[in-house]
Amino acid sequence: MKTLIKKTGLGALVALSLVMTQSSCTKNYDVYNTNPNGLTEEDLQKDNISAGIFLPEMQVNVFYCKTNDDYTYQLQQNLNADIFSGYFAPPGDFGGPNNSTYALKTGWNLWPFKVGFSGIMNSWREVHKRATANPQYIAIADILRVEGMHRVTDVYGPIPYTKFGTGVLSTPYDDQKTVYTAFFAELDGAIKTLSEFMVKNPTDNSLSRFDLVYDGNIKQWIKFANSLKLRLALRISYADPALAKTKAEEAVNDGNGLLLTNSDNALVVAGKGVPTRNGLWVDDISYNDTRMNASAESILKGFDDPRLSKYFLLSKVVPGDYKGVRNGIAFSGKPDGYFNSSSSSLKESTPVQYMCAAEVSFLRAEGALKGWNMGGTAKSFYEAGVKLSFEQVNASGLDVYLANNTGTQAPYTDPINAANNVPANSPLLSKTTVKWDEAASAEQKLERIITQKWIAIFPDGMEAWSEFRRTGYPKIFPVVTNQSGGTINTDLQIRRLPFSDDEYKNNREEVTKAISLLGGGPDNGGTKLWWDKKN
């Protein structure tokens, strides 16, 4: 193994894994013997290379962070969830109506599906095929599949999942309840497998050479799996309260623990010969295609939040100030001005974050609010979540911040076009504050929890958008101009993306059947997902 890694490099092997997963769809296995590195299938079977090289391929595709094809992250997430979440907004119109005005572009909106299946599902299948002697590799692949594909189902709703890889020519779709049930089963199985493996093989660290997240630390993967299980349990809490409570309490009470400190955070870190770069940094700094959203400006300024300067850079449009852009605005007149709004503070090398300890604390706060056994009170977990978030970004002023019972979401002023302003008396602004109020209603407490979670999980737009749809919080400004043709309600905002255009071309019969799994709604951006039951 050392000889092969030294000779070829894990990065080259990961590149080869992509070729292999793509070719496996057409059974073109000749590519193995003609790849640039000269590695054969026999070479790959040595020292578990064949099983392991597909794991980093999965890891870098949850949020696309390879150094090639930089536009992929932009299409996978930035031009949908990052916009819809209230974190970011485009500073230009990209040549015409697009997602930011709900004129959904089919050429953009197939990419979450495309990356999910080419980068996650195909690689997962290869691990299962090749790692029969390495149950820990299969368990990690199962966790990564859930982490990657829950984001895909939360974009579209029904997806091909439980019957994927069964050899059928056209893969049927599962309704979202079936997909989530499979997620829980896979996480439970992975936690059991890894727990048993850790006991039987306490010194085994063979996974390290393929692991960009936890460097082969099995205990950390179990913590992440439990935390992911807790996330998914809260996601379905309005659709299936009984199952949600059961799975959340299982996750919290598992003896292996959760992500509790920032040293536990699940991050994709460059190394081991796998070149990565932060895709959001590319969109913002390299492409100049995304800027701070007006909602982010409004919420962070309103709370006088020290994390504002940790997340964003000062603007040039209003020197010395942080300025965001509203979604769905007209760019005529001074179209270049919005490019001078605030960029993110991300670096090219900033690790991609799957999940952080602060999120887990807010999940437990919501669970406790529902009366579930989370091991503490909603107040204790809420304040701990804020503290963890401050520690994560090295922000000061925690005590003053937690005591703030006057600051609320701030009015927004567009420095270029006053038609986009949100005045102080607007119903679009929330009245929630930071300080915990035990006398507040359950709904007011929920808004406080979710608003702080939204701040803490930045810049994960996919998770933030899902939580906004699930709970209605925080209050994100609606688009100024809605060009959906009546398919998306401006006040409710966008609920999903239509099914992949590629699927309509290549799997038409099954994707057409999948429309019936949407619960009666049409295949457009206004139809709610299965778990979207609250409002």
C-alpha positions as CSV (number, residue, x, y, z in Angstrom):
1,M,0.0,0.0,0.0
2,K,2.8,2.4,0.9
3,T,4.5,1.8,-2.4
4,L,1.3,2.4,-4.4
5,I,0.4,5.5,-2.5
6,K,3.9,6.9,-2.7
7,K,4.1,6.1,-6.4
8,T,0.7,7.3,-7.4
9,G,-0.7,9.6,-4.7
10,L,-4.2,9.3,-3.1
11,G,-5.3,12.3,-5.2
12,A,-4.7,10.5,-8.4
13,L,-6.4,7.4,-7.0
14,V,-9.4,9.5,-6.1
15,A,-9.5,10.9,-9.6
16,L,-9.4,7.4,-10.9
17,S,-12.3,6.5,-8.6
18,L,-14.4,9.1,-10.4
19,V,-13.6,7.5,-13.8
20,M,-14.5,4.1,-12.4
21,T,-17.8,5.1,-11.0
22,Q,-18.7,6.8,-14.2
23,S,-17.7,3.8,-16.3
24,S,-19.5,1.4,-14.0
25,C,-22.8,2.8,-15.4
26,T,-21.8,1.5,-18.9
27,K,-19.8,-1.5,-17.8
28,N,-16.7,0.0,-19.6
29,Y,-14.2,-1.6,-17.3
30,D,-11.4,-1.4,-19.9
31,V,-10.6,2.0,-18.5
32,Y,-9.0,0.4,-15.5
33,N,-6.1,-0.9,-17.6
34,T,-5.6,2.3,-19.6
35,N,-5.7,5.0,-16.9
36,P,-2.8,7.4,-16.8
37,N,-1.4,5.9,-13.6
38,G,-1.2,2.5,-15.0
39,L,-3.1,0.9,-12.2
40,T,-5.0,-2.3,-12.8
41,E,-7.9,-3.8,-11.0
42,E,-5.3,-6.2,-9.5
43,D,-3.3,-3.2,-8.2
44,L,-6.4,-1.7,-6.6
45,Q,-7.2,-4.8,-4.7
46,K,-3.9,-4.6,-2.7
47,D,-4.1,-3.3,0.8
48,N,-7.8,-2.2,0.5
49,I,-7.1,0.6,-2.0
50,S,-10.0,-0.6,-4.1
51,A,-12.4,-0.2,-1.1
52,G,-10.9,3.0,0.3
53,I,-10.4,5.4,-2.7
54,F,-14.1,5.9,-3.1
55,L,-14.5,7.4,0.4
56,P,-12.8,10.7,-0.3
57,E,-14.7,10.9,-3.5
58,M,-17.9,10.8,-1.5
59,Q,-16.5,13.3,1.0
60,V,-15.7,16.0,-1.5
61,N,-19.0,15.7,-3.2
62,V,-21.4,16.3,-0.3
63,F,-20.4,20.0,-0.9
64,Y,-18.4,19.9,-4.1
65,C,-15.0,21.1,-3.1
66,K,-12.6,19.7,-5.7
67,T,-10.1,22.0,-7.4
68,N,-11.4,21.2,-10.9
69,D,-14.9,22.2,-12.3
70,D,-15.2,25.0,-9.8
71,Y,-18.7,25.9,-11.2
72,T,-20.1,22.6,-9.9
73,Y,-20.6,23.9,-6.3
74,Q,-22.2,27.0,-7.7
75,L,-24.8,24.9,-9.5
76,Q,-25.1,22.3,-6.8
77,Q,-25.9,24.7,-4.0
78,N,-25.1,28.4,-4.4
79,L,-27.6,29.2,-7.1
80,N,-30.4,27.5,-5.1
81,A,-30.1,26.9,-1.4
82,D,-27.5,29.6,-0.6
83,I,-29.9,32.1,-2.2
84,F,-33.1,30.7,-0.7
85,S,-31.6,30.5,2.8
86,G,-31.1,34.2,3.1
87,Y,-27.3,33.9,3.4
88,F,-26.4,35.0,-0.1
89,A,-27.7,36.8,-3.1
90,P,-26.4,37.3,-6.7
91,P,-25.1,40.8,-7.4
92,G,-26.2,40.6,-11.0
93,D,-28.9,39.0,-13.1
94,F,-26.8,36.4,-15.0
95,G,-28.3,37.7,-18.2
96,G,-31.9,37.4,-17.4
97,P,-34.6,35.9,-15.1
98,N,-33.3,33.1,-12.9
99,N,-33.6,31.3,-9.6
100,S,-33.2,34.6,-7.6
101,T,-36.6,35.7,-9.1
102,Y,-38.1,32.2,-9.0
103,A,-37.8,31.9,-12.8
104,L,-36.2,28.5,-12.2
105,K,-33.6,27.5,-14.7
106,T,-33.7,23.8,-15.6
107,G,-30.0,23.9,-16.7
108,W,-29.1,24.9,-13.2
109,N,-31.4,22.9,-11.1
110,L,-30.4,19.4,-12.2
111,W,-27.1,19.7,-10.4
112,P,-27.9,18.8,-6.8
113,F,-29.3,15.5,-8.3
114,K,-26.4,15.1,-10.7
115,V,-23.7,15.5,-8.1
116,G,-25.5,13.4,-5.6
117,F,-25.7,10.4,-7.9
118,S,-22.4,10.7,-9.7
119,G,-20.4,11.6,-6.7
120,I,-22.2,10.0,-3.8
121,M,-24.4,7.1,-4.9
122,N,-22.1,5.6,-7.5
123,S,-19.1,5.7,-5.1
124,W,-21.2,4.2,-2.3
125,R,-22.1,1.3,-4.6
126,E,-18.4,0.7,-5.3
127,V,-17.5,0.7,-1.6
128,H,-20.2,-1.9,-0.9
129,K,-19.0,-4.0,-3.8
130,R,-15.3,-3.9,-2.9
131,A,-15.2,-3.6,0.9
132,T,-16.8,-6.9,1.9
133,A,-13.8,-7.6,4.2
134,N,-13.8,-4.1,5.6
135,P,-17.2,-3.4,7.4
136,Q,-15.9,-0.1,8.8
137,Y,-15.5,1.2,5.2
138,I,-19.0,0.2,4.4
139,A,-20.4,1.8,7.5
140,I,-18.6,5.1,6.8
141,A,-19.9,5.0,3.2
142,D,-23.4,4.5,4.6
143,I,-23.1,7.6,6.8
144,L,-21.7,9.7,3.9
145,R,-24.5,8.5,1.7
146,V,-27.1,9.7,4.2
147,E,-25.2,13.0,4.7
148,G,-25.0,13.6,1.0
149,M,-28.4,12.3,-0.1
150,H,-30.6,13.9,2.6
151,R,-29.6,17.1,1.0
152,V,-30.7,15.9,-2.4
153,T,-34.1,14.6,-1.2
154,D,-34.5,17.9,0.7
155,V,-34.2,19.7,-2.6
156,Y,-36.5,17.6,-4.7
157,G,-38.6,15.4,-2.4
158,P,-38.9,11.8,-3.9
159,I,-35.7,10.4,-5.3
160,P,-34.4,7.0,-6.5
161,Y,-32.9,5.5,-3.4
162,T,-33.8,2.1,-2.0
163,K,-33.8,0.4,-5.4
164,F,-30.6,2.1,-6.6
165,G,-28.0,-0.3,-7.8
166,T,-30.4,-3.3,-8.1
167,G,-29.7,-3.7,-11.8
168,V,-33.0,-2.4,-13.1
169,L,-32.8,-0.3,-16.3
170,S,-34.9,2.5,-15.0
171,T,-34.7,3.2,-11.2
172,P,-38.0,3.8,-9.4
173,Y,-38.4,6.8,-7.1
174,D,-39.2,6.4,-3.4
175,D,-41.5,8.8,-1.6
176,Q,-39.7,10.9,1.0
177,K,-41.0,9.1,4.0
178,T,-39.5,5.9,2.6
179,V,-36.2,7.6,2.0
180,Y,-36.1,9.0,5.5
181,T,-36.9,5.6,7.0
182,A,-34.0,4.2,5.0
183,F,-31.7,6.9,6.3
184,F,-32.5,6.0,9.9
185,A,-31.9,2.3,9.2
186,E,-28.6,3.0,7.6
187,L,-27.4,5.3,10.4
188,D,-28.5,2.7,13.0
189,G,-26.7,0.0,11.1
190,A,-23.5,2.1,10.7
191,I,-23.4,3.0,14.4
192,K,-23.8,-0.6,15.4
193,T,-21.1,-1.8,12.9
194,L,-18.6,0.9,14.0
195,S,-19.3,0.4,17.7
196,E,-18.5,-3.3,17.4
197,F,-15.5,-2.7,15.1
198,M,-14.0,-0.2,17.6
199,V,-14.3,-2.8,20.4
200,K,-12.8,-5.6,18.4
201,N,-10.1,-3.5,16.7
202,P,-9.1,-0.7,19.2
203,T,-5.8,0.1,17.4
204,D,-7.0,-0.2,13.8
205,N,-6.5,3.1,11.9
206,S,-6.4,1.8,8.4
207,L,-9.2,4.2,7.4
208,S,-6.9,7.2,8.1
209,R,-5.3,7.2,4.7
210,F,-8.7,7.7,3.0
211,D,-10.4,10.0,5.5
212,L,-10.5,13.8,5.0
213,V,-13.0,14.4,7.8
214,Y,-11.8,12.6,10.9
215,D,-8.5,11.0,9.9
216,G,-9.8,7.5,10.5
217,N,-11.1,8.2,14.0
218,I,-14.0,5.7,14.3
219,K,-15.4,7.2,17.6
220,Q,-15.8,10.6,15.9
221,W,-17.7,9.0,13.0
222,I,-20.1,7.5,15.4
223,K,-20.6,10.9,17.1
224,F,-21.3,12.4,13.7
225,A,-23.8,9.6,12.8
226,N,-25.7,10.2,16.0
227,S,-25.7,13.9,15.4
228,L,-26.9,13.5,11.9
229,K,-29.6,11.2,13.1
230,L,-30.7,13.9,15.5
231,R,-30.8,16.4,12.7
232,L,-33.0,14.2,10.6
233,A,-35.3,13.4,13.5
234,L,-36.1,17.1,14.0
235,R,-36.5,17.4,10.2
236,I,-39.5,15.1,10.3
237,S,-40.9,16.2,13.6
238,Y,-44.0,17.8,12.1
239,A,-44.6,14.9,9.6
240,D,-44.0,12.0,12.0
241,P,-43.7,13.2,15.6
242,A,-43.6,9.7,17.1
243,L,-40.8,8.5,15.0
244,A,-38.9,11.8,15.3
245,K,-39.0,11.6,19.1
246,T,-37.9,8.0,19.1
247,K,-34.9,8.6,16.9
248,A,-33.9,11.8,18.5
249,E,-33.8,10.2,22.0
250,E,-31.9,7.2,20.6
251,A,-29.3,9.6,19.2
252,V,-28.9,11.6,22.4
253,N,-28.8,8.6,24.7
254,D,-26.3,6.5,22.7
255,G,-23.3,5.9,24.8
256,N,-20.9,7.0,22.1
257,G,-22.1,10.5,22.2
258,L,-22.7,13.5,19.9
259,L,-20.7,16.4,18.5
260,L,-20.4,18.3,21.8
261,T,-17.3,20.5,21.3
262,N,-15.8,22.3,18.3
263,S,-13.1,19.7,18.2
264,D,-15.8,17.3,17.2
265,N,-17.0,19.4,14.2
266,A,-17.3,17.4,10.9
267,L,-15.1,19.3,8.4
268,V,-13.6,18.2,5.1
269,V,-9.9,19.2,5.5
270,A,-7.5,19.2,2.5
271,G,-4.7,16.7,2.6
272,K,-3.6,13.2,1.9
273,G,-2.9,14.2,-1.7
274,V,-6.5,15.2,-2.4
275,P,-6.6,18.8,-3.7
276,T,-9.6,20.7,-2.5
277,R,-10.8,24.3,-2.4
278,N,-13.9,26.0,-0.9
279,G,-16.5,26.2,-3.6
280,L,-18.3,29.1,-2.0
281,W,-15.1,31.1,-1.9
282,V,-14.7,30.4,-5.7
283,D,-18.2,31.8,-6.4
284,D,-17.7,34.8,-4.2
285,I,-14.1,35.9,-4.6
286,S,-13.0,34.3,-7.8
287,Y,-16.2,34.5,-9.8
288,N,-17.8,37.6,-8.1
289,D,-21.1,35.8,-8.5
290,T,-22.5,36.0,-4.9
291,R,-22.7,38.5,-2.1
292,M,-24.1,38.8,1.4
293,N,-27.9,38.6,1.5
294,A,-29.9,41.5,2.8
295,S,-31.6,39.2,5.3
296,A,-28.2,38.3,6.8
297,E,-27.3,41.9,7.1
298,S,-30.7,42.7,8.7
299,I,-30.5,39.9,11.3
300,L,-26.8,40.2,12.3
301,K,-26.9,44.0,12.5
302,G,-30.2,44.0,14.4
303,F,-28.6,41.8,17.1
304,D,-25.3,43.7,17.0
305,D,-23.9,40.3,16.4
306,P,-20.0,40.0,16.7
307,R,-20.1,37.2,14.2
308,L,-21.0,39.7,11.4
309,S,-17.4,40.6,11.0
310,K,-16.3,37.0,11.2
311,Y,-18.6,36.0,8.3
312,F,-18.4,38.9,6.0
313,L,-16.1,41.7,4.7
314,L,-16.8,45.4,4.7
315,S,-18.5,46.5,1.5
316,K,-17.3,49.1,-1.0
317,V,-20.7,50.3,-1.9
318,V,-21.0,51.9,1.5
319,P,-17.4,52.1,2.7
320,G,-16.9,51.0,6.3
321,D,-20.3,49.2,6.5
322,Y,-21.6,45.7,5.8
323,K,-24.1,45.7,3.0
324,G,-26.2,42.9,1.5
325,V,-28.4,42.4,-1.6
326,R,-32.0,41.5,-1.7
327,N,-33.1,38.6,-3.9
328,G,-35.3,39.2,-6.9
329,I,-34.3,42.9,-7.6
330,A,-33.9,44.8,-10.8
331,F,-30.3,45.4,-11.8
332,S,-31.0,48.1,-14.4
333,G,-29.5,51.5,-13.9
334,K,-26.4,50.8,-11.9
335,P,-25.9,47.1,-12.4
336,D,-22.2,47.1,-11.3
337,G,-22.9,48.7,-7.9
338,Y,-24.1,45.5,-6.2
339,F,-20.8,43.8,-6.9
340,N,-19.4,46.2,-4.3
341,S,-21.6,44.7,-1.5
342,S,-20.1,42.5,1.2
343,S,-18.3,39.3,0.3
344,S,-17.9,36.4,2.6
345,S,-14.7,36.1,4.7
346,L,-14.1,32.6,3.5
347,K,-10.7,31.6,2.2
348,E,-9.8,29.3,-0.6
349,S,-8.6,26.8,2.0
350,T,-11.5,27.1,4.5
351,P,-12.7,23.6,5.3
352,V,-16.1,22.6,4.2
353,Q,-18.4,21.9,7.2
354,Y,-20.9,19.1,7.3
355,M,-22.0,19.8,10.9
356,C,-20.9,21.6,14.0
357,A,-21.4,21.2,17.7
358,A,-23.4,24.4,17.9
359,E,-26.1,22.9,15.6
360,V,-26.3,19.8,17.8
361,S,-26.9,22.0,20.8
362,F,-29.7,23.9,19.1
363,L,-31.3,20.6,17.9
364,R,-31.3,19.4,21.5
365,A,-32.8,22.8,22.6
366,E,-35.7,22.3,20.1
367,G,-36.1,18.7,21.2
368,A,-36.3,19.7,24.9
369,L,-38.9,22.4,23.9
370,K,-41.0,19.6,22.5
371,G,-40.7,17.7,25.8
372,W,-38.3,15.0,24.5
373,N,-35.5,13.6,26.7
374,M,-32.5,15.6,25.5
375,G,-30.6,15.6,28.7
376,G,-31.2,19.2,29.6
377,T,-33.5,22.2,29.2
378,A,-34.2,24.2,26.1
379,K,-32.6,27.3,27.8
380,S,-29.4,25.5,28.7
381,F,-28.9,24.0,25.2
382,Y,-29.9,27.3,23.5
383,E,-27.3,29.3,25.4
384,A,-24.7,26.5,25.0
385,G,-25.3,26.6,21.2
386,V,-24.6,30.4,21.1
387,K,-21.5,29.9,23.2
388,L,-20.2,27.1,20.9
389,S,-20.8,29.3,17.9
390,F,-18.9,32.2,19.4
391,E,-16.0,29.9,20.3
392,Q,-15.9,28.4,16.8
393,V,-15.4,31.8,15.1
394,N,-13.4,33.3,18.0
395,A,-15.9,36.0,18.6
396,S,-15.9,38.1,21.8
397,G,-18.8,39.6,23.9
398,L,-20.8,36.4,24.6
399,D,-22.2,37.5,27.9
400,V,-23.4,40.9,26.6
401,Y,-24.9,39.2,23.6
402,L,-26.9,36.6,25.5
403,A,-28.3,39.4,27.7
404,N,-29.5,41.5,24.8
405,N,-33.3,41.7,25.1
406,T,-33.8,44.9,23.0
407,G,-32.1,44.3,19.6
408,T,-34.4,42.9,16.9
409,Q,-34.1,42.4,13.2
410,A,-32.9,45.7,11.7
411,P,-34.5,47.7,8.8
412,Y,-32.7,47.3,5.5
413,T,-31.6,50.1,3.2
414,D,-30.6,49.5,-0.4
415,P,-27.8,52.0,-1.2
416,I,-28.6,51.9,-4.9
417,N,-32.4,51.6,-5.2
418,A,-34.7,52.7,-2.4
419,A,-37.5,50.5,-3.9
420,N,-35.8,47.5,-2.3
421,N,-35.8,49.0,1.2
422,V,-37.4,47.3,4.2
423,P,-38.4,50.0,6.6
424,A,-38.5,49.8,10.4
425,N,-42.3,49.4,10.5
426,S,-42.3,46.5,7.9
427,P,-44.1,43.2,8.9
428,L,-41.1,41.5,7.2
429,L,-39.0,42.2,10.3
430,S,-39.0,39.9,13.3
431,K,-39.4,41.1,16.8
432,T,-37.5,38.3,18.4
433,T,-34.5,39.1,20.6
434,V,-31.4,37.2,21.7
435,K,-32.0,36.8,25.5
436,W,-33.9,33.7,26.5
437,D,-37.3,34.4,27.9
438,E,-38.8,31.5,29.9
439,A,-42.1,33.2,30.0
440,A,-42.4,33.4,26.2
441,S,-44.7,31.1,24.2
442,A,-43.4,27.9,22.7
443,E,-43.6,29.4,19.3
444,Q,-41.5,32.4,20.4
445,K,-39.0,30.1,21.9
446,L,-38.8,28.1,18.7
447,E,-38.2,31.3,16.7
448,R,-35.4,32.2,19.0
449,I,-33.8,28.8,18.8
450,I,-34.0,28.5,15.0
451,T,-32.8,32.1,14.4
452,Q,-29.7,31.4,16.4
453,K,-29.1,28.1,14.8
454,W,-29.4,29.8,11.4
455,I,-26.6,32.2,12.4
456,A,-24.5,29.4,13.9
457,I,-24.5,27.0,10.9
458,F,-23.5,29.6,8.4
459,P,-22.6,29.2,5.5
460,D,-24.5,25.9,5.1
461,G,-27.3,27.3,2.9
462,M,-28.8,23.9,2.2
463,E,-29.4,23.2,5.9
464,A,-30.5,26.7,6.6
465,W,-33.1,26.6,3.7
466,S,-34.5,23.3,4.9
467,E,-34.9,24.6,8.4
468,F,-36.6,27.8,7.1
469,R,-39.0,25.7,5.2
470,R,-39.7,23.4,8.1
471,T,-40.2,26.1,10.8
472,G,-40.7,29.4,9.0
473,Y,-37.7,30.9,10.8
474,P,-35.8,33.1,10.7
475,K,-37.7,35.8,8.9
476,I,-36.1,35.9,5.4
477,F,-37.0,38.7,3.1
478,P,-39.1,37.5,0.1
479,V,-38.1,38.2,-3.5
480,V,-38.9,41.7,-4.7
481,T,-40.0,40.4,-8.1
482,N,-41.6,37.0,-8.4
483,Q,-41.2,35.6,-12.0
484,S,-42.5,32.1,-11.2
485,G,-45.7,32.6,-13.2
486,G,-47.8,32.0,-10.1
487,T,-46.3,28.6,-9.2
488,I,-44.5,29.9,-6.1
489,N,-46.2,32.0,-3.4
490,T,-44.1,35.1,-2.6
491,D,-44.9,35.0,1.1
492,L,-44.4,31.3,1.5
493,Q,-41.2,31.5,-0.6
494,I,-39.8,28.6,-2.6
495,R,-40.3,25.0,-1.2
496,R,-38.3,22.8,-3.6
497,L,-36.7,22.5,-7.0
498,P,-38.4,20.6,-9.9
499,F,-37.1,17.1,-10.7
500,S,-34.0,17.0,-12.8
501,D,-34.3,17.7,-16.5
502,D,-31.8,14.9,-17.1
503,E,-34.2,12.4,-15.4
504,Y,-37.1,13.5,-17.7
505,K,-34.8,12.7,-20.6
506,N,-33.3,9.4,-19.3
507,N,-35.7,8.0,-16.7
508,R,-39.0,9.6,-17.9
509,E,-41.4,6.9,-16.9
510,E,-40.2,6.7,-13.3
511,V,-39.8,10.5,-12.8
512,T,-43.3,10.9,-14.2
513,K,-44.6,8.4,-11.6
514,A,-42.7,10.3,-8.9
515,I,-44.9,13.3,-9.3
516,S,-47.7,11.3,-7.7
517,L,-45.4,10.9,-4.7
518,L,-45.3,14.6,-4.0
519,G,-48.6,14.4,-2.1
520,G,-50.8,15.9,-4.7
521,G,-48.8,19.0,-5.8
522,P,-47.3,19.6,-9.2
523,D,-43.6,19.3,-10.1
524,N,-42.8,23.0,-9.4
525,G,-41.1,25.2,-6.8
526,G,-44.3,25.8,-4.9
527,T,-45.1,22.3,-3.8
528,K,-44.2,21.3,-0.3
529,L,-42.1,18.3,0.6
530,W,-43.4,15.5,2.8
531,W,-41.8,16.9,6.0
532,D,-42.9,20.4,5.3
533,K,-46.1,20.2,7.4
534,K,-46.0,23.1,9.8
535,N,-47.4,26.0,7.8
